[in-house]
Amino acid sequence: MFTALKQNRFLKFLIISSLSYLGLYLIYQFGIKKYTVIDQTFIAYIINSSDVILKLFGYDTFKNLSDTDYQVIGIDGSGGVWIGSSCNAVTLFCLFAVFVAAYPGQQKKKIWFLPLGILLIHILNIFRVIALALIAFYNPKVLDFNHTYTFTFIIYGFIFLLWMIWVNKYAAIPNDAKK
């Protein structure tokens, strides 16, 4: 059984990535999220960044960062969008990092690819919040659909794309290991 596991790279990847993600998720949920301000820091950065960009495009905005249960960014005249801990993308950073770390490849390449990927996911998340604020202003009836489906597909699709770039371009496996 263990010999088959060692020889099957895909099965090995699935087991390592699943266990790693589960471990990181539990650490995040029961340690980091509960006892640190990491969530609030990311939420504040997302809201402030979204606010700056929306103002650059001429929108009058409002935001609330004072209440950890009610953190909002919006365009005046709308209900805005609530940003919770599940919206800050920290768990998505972990998912991406686990996929890349668990897949074979040179550590030197992982050292730059992981932070770059996390930064790109973070930037995409900021633009997701901006888009949701615009939707809440222009067409609030479709806000829930876009939040639940459209942007979930876009974010996870982007993470998958980054991982595919890693797999196909940077995780070169020596010819003797392909056999």
KAZIUR-V796067 format. One record per backbone hydrogen bond with DSSP energy under -0.5 kcal/mol. CO is the residue of the C=O (numbers start at 0). NH is the residue of the N-H. If there is no record, write none. Layout:
# KAZIUR-V796067
co:nh
CO:NH
CO:NH
This chain:
# KAZIUR-V796067
co:nh
0:4
1:5
2:6
3:7
6:8
7:11
8:12
9:13
10:14
11:15
12:16
13:17
14:18
15:19
16:20
17:21
18:22
19:23
20:24
21:25
22:26
23:27
24:28
25:29
26:30
26:31
27:32
30:34
31:35
36:40
37:41
38:42
39:43
40:44
41:45
42:46
43:47
44:48
45:49
46:50
47:51
48:52
49:53
50:54
51:55
52:56
53:58
54:57
58:60
59:75
61:73
63:71
65:67
66:69
69:66
69:71
70:82
71:63
72:80
73:61
74:77
80:72
81:83
83:86
84:87
88:92
89:93
90:94
91:95
92:96
93:97
94:98
95:99
96:100
97:101
98:102
105:109
106:110
107:111
108:112
109:113
110:114
111:115
112:116
113:117
114:118
115:119
116:120
117:121
118:122
119:123
120:124
121:125
122:126
123:127
124:128
125:129
126:130
127:131
128:132
129:133
130:134
131:135
132:136
133:137
134:138
138:141
139:142
141:145
142:146
143:147
144:148
144:149
145:150
148:152
149:153
150:154
151:155
152:156
153:157
154:158
155:159
156:160
157:161
158:162
159:163
160:164
161:165
162:166
163:167
164:168
164:169
165:169
165:170
169:105
169:171
171:173
173:176
173:177
174:177
174:178
